[in-house]
């Protein structure tokens, strides 16, 4: 029967404590830059914008230190509300189109060998490593009146005059889908690949076709992945003002353009700050709903 040695236990406890302190110091050293970054570039600007949203514009690009809630009240003006609703509409259409593209693509990938599947996903993602602003300008070559799409369709005799693919909502939604599609592809593909093959085989034995398998098996079992992707697409879609500026020609305004214009054009920083806080609260509500229905922040983006 072994005997307990107090001295050995004490040395072991001291060694573990020393190792733990070294590990804590190691974590602190490597996380300190991230903490400083978050404080300087996220927390402090956010606090400043929040404080600024309660001030009053002096109509000359500055602001008066007069606490008020007028900036938040202006959001409920019919003009601003219509822009917000239009932004939400564009976001929903963008999300729906991304879903329509992602599911057939994910089901196609599922039947491929793992190595080929990984290769195709990498090939899909490589173009999106380029700056999104550059890729948006690249779309002009395809969408303009004398661009690739219109020239091809006219040359094939499909249409007699160029289609209006830019400087309208069609151009904005096209740009949004192209830019945000990877955020839908990743979680949807990840969820579809995990569907049990035995369920699909049983469905085929019972005579289920492709659409029956999609609506009876794939959709119910991958709804979490679809919601993950929808959240990752919808939130940026209502704020990507540069896409609306480039492909919408400034004619169609979303909430992101409105906020940008308040800061840079109208020089009404307090109102721009208030609209930014409202958009942030709207995003926070969506994330809370996502978590309430069982979603995890670690799973966003297909993780």
N, C-alpha and C positions, 0 to 999 in steps of 0.2 A: 504494500500500500504506500503510494507516494506521499511525501510530506510537503507542506506548503512552506517555501522559503521566503520570509518577509523581505530580505535584502534583495533577492532576485526580482521579486515583484516590484519593489520600489525602483530598481534600476530600469526595469521594463517600462514602468509607467512614466518615468522621467524621459526615457528615450522616445516614447510615443508622443509625449507632450512637446518635446523639442522638435520632432518631425512635423507635428501638426502646426507649430508656430512657423517653421520654415515654409510649409505649404501655404499657410495663410499669407505670409509675406510675399511669396511667389505670385499668388493670385492678385494681391493688392497692386504689385508693381505692374503687372500686365493689364489689369483692368483700369488702372488710374487714367491712362490716356483716353479711354473710352468715356469714362465718367466726366473728365474735363471737357471733352468734345460735346457730350450731351448737355452739359451745363451751359457752355459758352454759345453753342450754335442751335440749341433746341429750347432749353428751359428759359434762359434770359430773353431771347427774342419773343417767345410765347407770352411771357409775363408782360413784356413791353407792349405787345399788340393788344393784350387784354386790357391793360391800363389805358392805352390810347383810344380804345373803342368807346370809352365813357367821356371823352373830351369833346370839345366843339371846334369845328373848323372856322378859321378866320377869313375864308374865301380868298386867301392870297397864298395858299400853299403851306400855311402854318396852322397852328391850333391854339385854342384858348383853354386855360386850365379851369374850365367850368364843368363840373360833374353833371351829366345828364344822361337820359336814356333815349334821346331823340334818334340817335343813329340806329338803334335796334328797332325803333318804331318805324323808320323809313323802309325797313325790309318788307313790311306788310303793305307798302304802296303797290298798287296794281301793276305798275311797270316792272318792279323788282320781282314780284311774285310770279309774273308771267315768264320772266327770264329763268327763274328757279325751276318752274314747272317744265319749261322747254328743255332745260338742262337734264332734268330727271327723265324726260321722255327720250332724249338722245341716249342717255345712259342705259335705259331699259332696252331700247332697240339694239344698241351695240352689244349688250349682254346676251340678248336672245340670239343674235346672229352668230356670236362666238360659240354659243351652245350648239347651234345647228351645225356648225363646222366641226366642233370638237368631238361630238359623239360618233359620227361615221368614221372620222380619222382614228379615234381611239379603238373602235371595234376592228378596224382594218389592221392596226398595229398589234392587237391582241393575238391574232392568228399567226403572226410571224415568229420565227425563232428569236430568242432573247438578244443575240448579238446583232442581228439585222434590225430589230426593234430599237435598240440603243443607238445604232448608227443613224437611223432615220430621225430619231429625236434630236440627236446632235446636229444633223444637217438642217433641221427645222429651226433650231435655236441659234445657229451661227450668225445668220443675218441680223438677228436682234441684238448682237453684241455691239453693233454700230450705233452711234448716237441717234436717238429717236428723231431729233430735229433734222438731221441729214436725211434720214429715211423718208421723212414727211415731204421734204423738198423733192426727193426722188420720185414720189408719187405724182408730182405735177407732170412729169414726162409721160406718164400713162394716162392721166385723166383729162388733160387740157383738150381743147377743141381739135387741135391738130396733133394730138398725142397718139400713142401706140394703139390704144383701144378704139378710138374713133376712126383712125386711119385704116385699121384692119377691118372693122365692120363696114365702112364705106367701100373699101376695096373689094370685099366679098359680096357686096350688093345687099347686105342685110338691112342697112339704113341708107337714106338719101341725104340726110343732113346730120351734123355732129350732135351728139347727145350732150346735155348739160350735166356733166359729171363733177364740176367744180363750182366754187362760190355759191354753194347752197348746202342744205342739210345732207344731201347725198354724199357730197365731198367730205363733209365733217365725219359722218358715220363711217365712210370707207376708211378714212385715216385712223379713226378710233379703233375700228376692228383690226386693221393691220398692225397697229402699235400694241394693242392690249391682248391680242389672241394668245400669245404664249402663257399669259396668266390664267387662261381658261384651259388650255391644252394640258398643262402639267397636272393639276389636280384631277381632271376628268380622266386622262389616260392612266394615272396612277390608280384610280378607283376601278376603272373598267378591267384593267389587267388582273386585279385581285378577285374578280367574280369567279365563283367555283365552276369549273368545267362540267362537273357532274350535273349541275342544274341545267346547263345549256344542252347537254346530251339528253337529259330526261325530257326537256321541252321539245327537242327535235323528234324524239320517239313518239311524243304525243301529237305530232303534226304541226307544231308551231313554226311559223315562218319568221323571216327576218324582223318584220315590224312587230309581231307578237312577242318575240324575244326582247326587242328593244323596250317595249312598253310594260311588259310583265316581269322582266328579270333585270335588265340593265338599269333602267331608270330607278326602280325602287331600291336597288342595292347600291347605287352610286349617287344617290341624292345628296349625300354629305359632300362628296367631291364636287358636284355641280354647284352647290351653294357656296363652297369655298371659292371656286373660280368666279362665280357671279359677284361675290363681294369684292374680289380683287380686280374685277373689270369695271363694275359700276362706279365705285368710289373715284378712281382716277378719271373716268369718262366725263364726269360733271365738272372737272377742274382743269383739264388739259387745254388751256387757252391757246397755246401756240398752234395746235391743230386747227382750231376754229379760225384763227387769224390767217393761216396759210391757205388752207383748203376751203375755208368759208369766205375768204376775201374781206373779212370784217363785216360782212352783211348779216351773218347769223351770230348772235351773241349767247354764250353760256355763262354760268355763274363765275367761272374762272376768268373770262374776259372782263366781266363787270368789276371784279375785285382788282384786276390788273389796271383797268382804266381809272379806277378811283385813286390809285396810288400814283400812276405815271402821267395821266392825261388831265383828269379833273383836279388833281392835287388835293383831294379830300381824304386825307389819311385816316381821320377818325371813322368815317363811314366805311372805307375800305377795311379797316381793322375790325369793325363790327360785323361786316359781311363774312370776313375770314373766320371769326369766332363762331358765327352761326353755322358755317359750313363744317367747321371742326366739330361742333356739337352734333350736327346731323350724322357725321361719320361715326362719332362715338355711340350714337343711338343704334346705328346699324350693326356695329361691332357687338354691342350689348345684346341685341336681338340674336345675333349669330351665336353668342356664347350661351344664351338662355335655352336655345334649342339643342344644345349639346355640342356645339363646335368648339374646337381648340385653336388658340392663336398659333400654336406650333405647327398646325396642319395647313395654315394658309400658304398658298403658293405651291401646294402639292407635296409638302414635306411628309 
